[in-house]
């Protein structure tokens, strides 16, 4: 199986990919691929100054799915599985996760550990998006409540704000992808380095987001069209409601299935440096056979981050109502005063700042876990981290990654 294009190291030049080509056909063989003819002296490991040795996320030849022996096979320099003295296998852990297939708890812990260990960079990225989101949303709500903005102007402002936040969120996600990819190897990355690594891939990333947004609009529009036509033509109310309900249920189920199926496309585009069509196809192949597992972990991660956000937002909402003089169970429907909006906005900013890196980390670690399970990515990660016994050249790799 040749579905292993590799994950180029941060800052590496972009390989040429033909749009729509399969992952195996357009990839450049990694440095671990067998070469014909005489071999020169071994190259320094990835990350060593002046070296061009093996970089992480390149498929290791000879194992299942085109990868190396991986977890469940014989590790270099160690006894085979089932040999005396194995007991519980221990996996190397150069960074925030052990280099083996991950459990649910390890994925969640790895996302939290990345945020905690590299908090300066991770929170620095998320706080900008959180502040911008909270500030613009609060200003729009306040403008509507005091009559400065009409309902039509509010709708236009909300749409513009939503589009801008999508762009800002994608930039933050791209930067956090670079942070997590290095955190796996135990290598820190500054905000400047993350930006330099992510910047060349931002335009294709926005193209991917646009394609997926158009697909959502098209699918929802087609499935809801019968109900919309029934409502416009003044059909029977029961028939109209049934058509809208069935259309909404069908659209929701279809979009949910597609969301998980292509949930790894952005990470693939950023780290494997592939085109839009190739990234979508790659995500579909990685998710195949594991849809329910990925859906369950994604749902659990969303539930955890939502509960954590509620710890900040719910008390702040009650406090804002009390400070503003409104009762907690006030049924008048009057708009919140500016003081209450500010209190709620501050809490929302804190909650978003802390949860955005965790949510991004869960998605990226799911991608890494799938590649470890299918392609023995753990071998290349161990090589890139400079761990002994994984095809190293005898030279210890530096702790820090390549400097920008």
C-alpha positions as a printed NumPy array, in Angstrom:
array([[  0.   ,   0.   ,   0.   ],
       [  1.479,   3.358,  -0.979],
       [ -0.72 ,   5.705,   0.978],
       [  2.206,   7.241,   2.836],
       [  3.324,  10.612,   1.505],
       [  5.095,  11.538,   4.717],
       [  4.828,  14.55 ,   6.948],
       [  7.498,  17.049,   6.07 ],
       [  9.346,  18.748,   8.926],
       [  8.289,  22.268,   9.852],
       [ 10.016,  24.795,   7.626],
       [ 10.85 ,  22.318,   4.863],
       [ 10.347,  23.404,   1.231],
       [  7.065,  22.366,  -0.276],
       [  7.159,  19.379,  -2.622],
       [  5.353,  19.54 ,  -5.924],
       [  1.961,  17.819,  -5.805],
       [ -0.425,  17.467,  -8.661],
       [ -3.934,  18.396,  -7.706],
       [ -6.04 ,  15.297,  -7.41 ],
       [ -3.128,  12.881,  -7.424],
       [ -3.149,  10.092,  -4.917],
       [ -0.874,  10.336,  -1.953],
       [  1.442,   7.611,  -3.021],
       [  1.877,   8.722,  -6.622],
       [  2.888,  12.301,  -5.956],
       [  5.094,  11.874,  -2.936],
       [  8.817,  12.101,  -2.923],
       [ 10.385,   9.041,  -1.284],
       [ 11.688,   9.874,   2.143],
       [ 15.296,   9.506,   3.137],
       [ 14.544,   6.108,   4.63 ],
       [ 13.53 ,   4.672,   1.249],
       [ 15.986,   2.134,  -0.221],
       [ 18.43 ,   3.559,  -2.72 ],
       [ 20.183,   1.872,  -5.613],
       [ 23.931,   1.928,  -5.941],
       [ 26.636,   2.55 ,  -3.337],
       [ 25.728,   4.451,  -0.257],
       [ 27.737,   7.311,   1.157],
       [ 28.304,   8.037,   4.833],
       [ 25.134,   8.247,   6.913],
       [ 23.534,  11.667,   7.094],
       [ 23.121,  13.46 ,  10.416],
       [ 19.705,  12.984,  12.014],
       [ 16.884,  15.415,  11.512],
       [ 17.313,  18.602,  13.485],
       [ 21.124,  18.481,  13.645],
       [ 22.668,  21.694,  12.281],
       [ 23.927,  21.153,   8.762],
       [ 22.314,  17.749,   8.522],
       [ 19.865,  16.467,   5.971],
       [ 19.173,  13.145,   7.596],
       [ 15.824,  11.464,   8.168],
       [ 13.003,  13.817,   9.015],
       [  9.885,  12.779,  10.9  ],
       [  6.719,  11.437,   9.357],
       [  8.353,   9.766,   6.353],
       [  7.103,   6.194,   5.889],
       [  9.394,   3.475,   7.142],
       [  9.708,   0.721,   4.488],
       [  9.057,  -2.922,   5.109],
       [  6.145,  -2.906,   7.542],
       [  2.404,  -3.137,   7.217],
       [  0.673,  -0.517,   5.048],
       [  4.006,   0.523,   3.624],
       [  5.312,   1.463,   7.07 ],
       [  7.773,  -0.033,   9.48 ],
       [  7.221,  -2.686,  12.106],
       [  5.67 ,  -0.102,  14.4  ],
       [  3.808,  -0.993,  17.539],
       [  3.104,  -4.67 ,  17.52 ],
       [  6.189,  -5.572,  15.469],
       [  9.773,  -6.102,  16.483],
       [ 11.43 ,  -2.896,  17.526],
       [ 14.981,  -2.24 ,  16.327],
       [ 17.457,  -3.734,  18.746],
       [ 14.807,  -5.442,  20.884],
       [ 13.355,  -8.92 ,  21.244],
       [ 10.364,  -9.952,  19.186],
       [  6.877,  -9.866,  20.597],
       [  6.175, -12.891,  22.725],
       [  9.823, -13.341,  23.689],
       [ 10.599, -13.911,  27.375],
       [ 10.983, -10.801,  29.453],
       [  8.661,  -8.516,  27.526],
       [  5.841,  -7.998,  30.029],
       [  4.126,  -4.646,  29.488],
       [  5.843,  -2.923,  26.558],
       [  7.266,   0.502,  27.224],
       [  7.121,   3.061,  24.423],
       [  9.529,   5.986,  24.158],
       [  8.057,   9.359,  25.022],
       [ 10.27 ,  12.212,  23.821],
       [  7.428,  14.723,  23.95 ],
       [  3.833,  14.96 ,  25.068],
       [  2.707,  11.485,  23.913],
       [  4.224,   7.988,  23.943],
       [  5.243,   6.799,  20.482],
       [  2.695,   4.031,  20.046],
       [ -1.031,   3.796,  19.311],
       [ -2.777,   6.142,  21.707],
       [ -5.685,   5.582,  24.025],
       [ -8.454,   8.101,  24.544],
       [ -6.934,   9.374,  27.79 ],
       [ -3.512,   9.77 ,  26.197],
       [ -4.935,  11.867,  23.357],
       [ -6.728,  14.17 ,  25.791],
       [ -3.699,  14.31 ,  28.089],
       [ -1.38 ,  15.046,  25.161],
       [ -3.524,  17.993,  24.063],
       [ -3.623,  19.407,  27.6  ],
       [  0.095,  18.758,  28.149],
       [  0.974,  20.655,  24.967],
       [ -1.   ,  23.665,  26.156],
       [  0.559,  23.492,  29.616],
       [  4.15 ,  22.849,  28.517],
       [  4.211,  25.394,  25.694],
       [  1.722,  27.806,  27.147],
       [  3.506,  30.952,  25.984],
       [  3.098,  30.055,  22.319],
       [ -0.193,  28.123,  22.5  ],
       [ -2.056,  30.648,  24.642],
       [ -0.458,  33.546,  22.794],
       [ -2.055,  32.255,  19.6  ],
       [ -5.484,  31.528,  21.058],
       [ -5.827,  34.703,  23.114],
       [ -5.689,  36.885,  19.995],
       [ -8.573,  35.009,  18.381],
       [-10.531,  34.908,  21.657],
       [-10.139,  38.645,  22.282],
       [-11.087,  39.524,  18.733],
       [-14.136,  37.258,  18.796],
       [-15.392,  38.498,  22.142],
       [-14.81 ,  42.173,  21.375],
       [-16.6  ,  42.202,  18.03 ],
       [-19.498,  40.065,  19.254],
       [-19.992,  42.236,  22.353],
       [-19.953,  45.446,  20.305],
       [-22.548,  44.089,  17.881],
       [-24.832,  42.91 ,  20.699],
       [-24.497,  46.239,  22.48 ],
       [-25.256,  48.141,  19.278],
       [-28.459,  46.166,  18.843],
       [-29.526,  46.566,  22.476],
       [-29.198,  50.369,  22.548],
       [-30.692,  50.878,  19.09 ],
       [-27.482,  51.922,  17.321],
       [-27.735,  48.969,  14.923],
       [-30.952,  47.895,  13.259],
       [-31.84 ,  44.238,  12.926],
       [-30.749,  44.244,   9.276],
       [-27.448,  45.951,  10.082],
       [-26.964,  43.499,  12.944],
       [-27.444,  40.53 ,  10.619],
       [-24.931,  41.928,   8.136],
       [-22.484,  42.65 ,  10.949],
       [-22.894,  39.154,  12.367],
       [-22.215,  37.602,   8.955],
       [-19.113,  39.736,   8.405],
       [-17.936,  38.991,  11.939],
       [-18.483,  35.273,  11.409],
       [-16.44 ,  35.261,   8.193],
       [-13.584,  37.184,   9.802],
       [-13.585,  34.83 ,  12.784],
       [-13.382,  31.831,  10.45 ],
       [-10.253,  33.302,   8.859],
       [ -8.731,  34.107,  12.25 ],
       [ -9.63 ,  30.655,  13.572],
       [ -7.994,  28.928,  10.612],
       [ -4.801,  30.922,  11.088],
       [ -4.781,  30.002,  14.78 ],
       [ -5.387,  26.345,  13.919],
       [ -2.52 ,  26.355,  11.427],
       [ -0.127,  27.847,  13.975],
       [ -1.242,  25.404,  16.67 ],
       [ -0.679,  22.516,  14.256],
       [  2.979,  23.488,  14.059],
       [  3.19 ,  23.763,  17.844],
       [  1.722,  20.297,  18.444],
       [  3.812,  18.679,  15.688],
       [  6.991,  19.768,  17.458],
       [  5.639,  19.091,  20.938],
       [  5.334,  15.419,  19.953],
       [  9.109,  15.383,  19.484],
       [  9.741,  17.379,  22.657],
       [ 10.912,  20.413,  20.703],
       [  9.615,  23.863,  21.631],
       [  8.554,  26.36 ,  18.993],
       [  8.149,  30.096,  19.3  ],
       [  5.264,  32.083,  17.866],
       [  7.592,  33.465,  15.184],
       [  8.737,  29.983,  14.168],
       [  5.174,  28.687,  14.063],
       [  4.184,  31.572,  11.8  ],
       [  7.117,  30.987,   9.451],
       [  6.265,  27.286,   9.207],
       [  2.536,  27.826,   8.651],
       [  2.558,  30.885,   6.385],
       [  3.293,  29.065,   3.066],
       [  0.281,  26.794,   3.633],
       [ -2.296,  29.422,   4.606],
       [ -3.595,  30.115,   1.1  ],
       [ -4.249,  26.409,   0.338],
       [ -5.823,  26.119,   3.796],
       [ -8.28 ,  28.918,   3.04 ],
       [ -9.051,  27.202,  -0.263],
       [ -9.817,  23.994,   1.626],
       [-12.12 ,  25.835,   4.029],
       [-13.926,  27.486,   1.102],
       [-14.438,  24.151,  -0.663],
       [-15.822,  22.546,   2.495],
       [-18.104,  25.526,   3.202],
       [-19.527,  25.389,  -0.328],
       [-20.103,  21.643,   0.08 ],
       [-22.033,  22.266,   3.31 ],
       [-24.209,  24.917,   1.651],
       [-24.868,  22.699,  -1.373],
       [-25.759,  19.585,   0.64 ],
       [-27.969,  21.464,   3.11 ],
       [-29.666,  23.357,   0.301],
       [-30.473,  20.236,  -1.722],
       [-31.849,  18.287,   1.253],
       [-33.885,  21.201,   2.614],
       [-35.178,  22.296,  -0.792],
       [-38.406,  20.214,  -0.72 ],
       [-39.41 ,  21.696,   2.626],
       [-38.539,  25.215,   1.494],
       [-40.577,  24.823,  -1.695],
       [-43.511,  23.47 ,   0.313],
       [-43.369,  26.461,   2.63 ],
       [-43.169,  28.962,  -0.236],
       [-46.075,  27.345,  -2.094],
       [-48.351,  27.464,   0.981],
       [-48.674,  23.689,   1.131],
       [-50.284,  21.863,   4.011],
       [-48.61 ,  22.859,   7.277],
       [-48.163,  19.283,   8.434],
       [-46.584,  18.315,   5.093],
       [-44.306,  21.347,   5.18 ],
       [-43.187,  20.64 ,   8.736],
       [-42.533,  16.976,   7.91 ],
       [-40.515,  17.88 ,   4.805],
       [-38.429,  20.416,   6.735],
       [-37.861,  18.016,   9.636],
       [-36.824,  15.113,   7.423],
       [-34.616,  17.382,   5.345],
       [-32.927,  18.792,   8.441],
       [-32.343,  15.308,   9.856],
       [-30.912,  14.046,   6.563],
       [-28.702,  17.125,   6.191],
       [-27.477,  16.849,   9.776],
       [-26.588,  13.175,   9.443],
       [-24.862,  13.643,   6.094],
       [-22.857,  16.647,   7.262],
       [-21.849,  14.876,  10.47 ],
       [-20.555,  11.892,   8.497],
       [-18.622,  14.165,   6.112],
       [-17.254,  16.252,   8.995],
       [-15.569,  13.24 ,  10.584],
       [-14.528,  11.769,   7.242],
       [-12.647,  14.939,   6.283],
       [-11.669,  16.062,   9.794],
       [ -7.973,  15.357,   9.092],
       [ -7.812,  17.21 ,   5.778],
       [ -6.523,  20.482,   7.264],
       [ -3.843,  18.72 ,   9.311],
       [ -2.8  ,  16.7  ,   6.252],
       [ -2.618,  19.851,   4.142],
       [ -0.46 ,  21.621,   6.716],
       [  1.925,  18.822,   7.661],
       [  2.137,  16.714,   4.511],
       [  2.09 ,  19.807,   2.281],
       [ -0.476,  18.363,  -0.124],
       [ -3.069,  20.038,  -2.297],
       [ -6.747,  20.428,  -1.499],
       [ -8.089,  17.379,  -3.342],
       [ -5.2  ,  15.18 ,  -2.212],
       [ -5.713,  16.273,   1.417],
       [ -9.409,  15.433,   1.301],
       [ -8.685,  12.021,  -0.221],
       [ -5.924,  11.391,   2.331],
       [ -8.227,  12.23 ,   5.242],
       [-10.881,   9.857,   3.906],
       [ -8.333,   7.023,   3.745],
       [ -7.027,   7.662,   7.251],
       [-10.541,   7.748,   8.721],
       [-11.746,   4.681,   6.826],
       [-12.576,   1.866,   9.249],
       [-12.202,   4.144,  12.303],
       [-15.102,   6.56 ,  11.827],
       [-16.914,   5.687,  15.049],
       [-13.75 ,   5.777,  17.147],
       [-12.734,   9.176,  15.798],
       [-16.279,  10.466,  16.198],
       [-16.419,   9.278,  19.817],
       [-13.077,  10.856,  20.764],
       [-13.966,  14.096,  18.983],
       [-17.344,  14.19 ,  20.735],
       [-15.729,  13.494,  24.102],
       [-13.146,  16.217,  23.544],
       [-15.881,  18.691,  22.617],
       [-17.865,  17.735,  25.709],
       [-14.84 ,  18.202,  27.979],
       [-13.971,  21.62 ,  26.539],
       [-17.626,  22.705,  26.695],
       [-17.863,  21.786,  30.374],
       [-14.611,  23.613,  31.068],
       [-15.917,  26.705,  29.251],
       [-19.155,  26.566,  31.214],
       [-17.166,  26.709,  34.462],
       [-16.172,  30.257,  33.493],
       [-19.161,  31.457,  31.468],
       [-22.108,  30.329,  33.615],
       [-20.971,  31.993,  36.887],
       [-19.99 ,  35.1  ,  34.907],
       [-23.48 ,  35.254,  33.399],
       [-25.11 ,  35.098,  36.839],
       [-22.665,  37.712,  38.133],
       [-23.408,  39.991,  35.194],
       [-27.145,  39.726,  35.802],
       [-26.705,  40.511,  39.491],
       [-24.406,  43.482,  38.839],
       [-26.778,  44.853,  36.217],
       [-29.693,  44.674,  38.645],
       [-31.611,  42.02 ,  36.687],
       [-32.887,  38.897,  38.354],
       [-31.459,  35.539,  37.382],
       [-34.935,  34.328,  36.422],
       [-36.021,  37.579,  34.832],
       [-38.611,  36.784,  32.149],
       [-38.99 ,  40.284,  30.719],
       [-36.626,  39.532,  27.844],
       [-34.9  ,  42.906,  28.165],
       [-31.427,  43.26 ,  26.694],
       [-28.386,  42.932,  28.928],
       [-26.642,  46.171,  29.91 ],
       [-23.06 ,  46.839,  28.858],
       [-21.662,  45.953,  32.297],
       [-23.116,  42.447,  32.118],
       [-21.848,  42.015,  28.549],
       [-18.337,  42.995,  29.61 ],
       [-18.29 ,  40.5  ,  32.493],
       [-19.574,  37.699,  30.277],
       [-17.132,  38.7  ,  27.53 ],
       [-14.142,  38.503,  29.872],
       [-15.167,  35.021,  31.004],
       [-15.724,  33.91 ,  27.407],
       [-12.27 ,  35.187,  26.444],
       [-10.607,  33.231,  29.236],
       [-12.541,  30.075,  28.39 ],
       [-11.771,  30.304,  24.66 ],
       [ -8.101,  31.038,  25.292],
       [ -7.737,  27.861,  27.339],
       [ -9.894,  25.532,  25.227],
       [ -8.907,  26.421,  21.642],
       [ -5.386,  24.879,  21.913],
       [ -6.825,  21.745,  23.536],
       [ -9.419,  21.272,  20.794],
       [ -6.799,  21.739,  18.086],
       [ -4.429,  19.355,  19.874],
       [ -7.047,  16.589,  20.033],
       [ -7.637,  16.742,  16.288],
       [ -3.914,  16.724,  15.462],
       [ -3.156,  13.853,  17.845],
       [ -5.993,  11.837,  16.294],
       [ -4.22 ,  12.262,  12.959],
       [ -0.899,  11.154,  14.457],
       [ -2.566,   8.176,  16.14 ],
       [ -4.11 ,   7.016,  12.859],
       [ -0.759,   7.222,  11.087],
       [  0.956,   5.314,  13.87 ],
       [ -1.649,   2.568,  13.65 ],
       [ -1.59 ,   2.33 ,   9.851],
       [  1.897,   3.404,   8.806],
       [  4.215,   2.942,  11.799],
       [  4.791,   6.661,  12.095],
       [  6.182,   6.012,  15.571],
       [  9.423,   4.739,  13.985],
       [ 10.04 ,   7.969,  12.103],
       [  9.043,  10.065,  15.104],
       [ 11.55 ,   8.188,  17.248],
       [ 14.214,   8.722,  14.607],
       [ 13.44 ,  12.421,  14.379],
       [ 13.617,  12.745,  18.154],
       [ 17.118,  11.229,  18.08 ],
       [ 16.211,   8.185,  20.165],
       [ 18.801,   5.387,  20.09 ],
       [ 17.985,   2.093,  18.394],
       [ 15.742,   3.513,  15.66 ],
       [ 18.182,   3.773,  12.775],
       [ 20.172,   6.563,  14.341],
       [ 23.571,   7.447,  12.996],
       [ 25.327,   7.282,  16.296],
       [ 25.148,  11.038,  16.765],
       [ 22.822,  12.401,  19.374],
       [ 20.21 ,  14.694,  17.935],
       [ 19.852,  18.093,  19.587],
       [ 16.939,  18.667,  21.909],
       [ 15.757,  21.795,  20.116],
       [ 14.396,  21.762,  16.62 ],
       [ 15.858,  23.699,  13.709],
       [ 15.936,  27.398,  14.248],
       [ 14.064,  29.673,  11.927]])
